[in-house]
């Protein structure tokens, strides 16, 4: 396990934390909507997409693994998929349907390995 692998994972973890903090209000709104639907209260329709063609989503090498350790590569894969899923998805908020992308969140599109 090299220090470069840990730096990559730390960078991905920091990016995931940053995205989570930005999406906090939207996540709270979505949780409330799912609870309303599950509680059989009138609410706007919700849907969940759980089958994502990851092999087709690697456009700018955002999903290309960089770690050398096989165990850490598995962790890196999960982090990269979470980040991509959170930054390139359609969300329905109170303002209607909108697309969320790394540019609209003012996030870096690559992860720096320097800490």
Helices and strands as residue ranges (DSSP letters): H 3-22, H 24-38, H 54-57, H 70-87, E 89-93, E 96-100
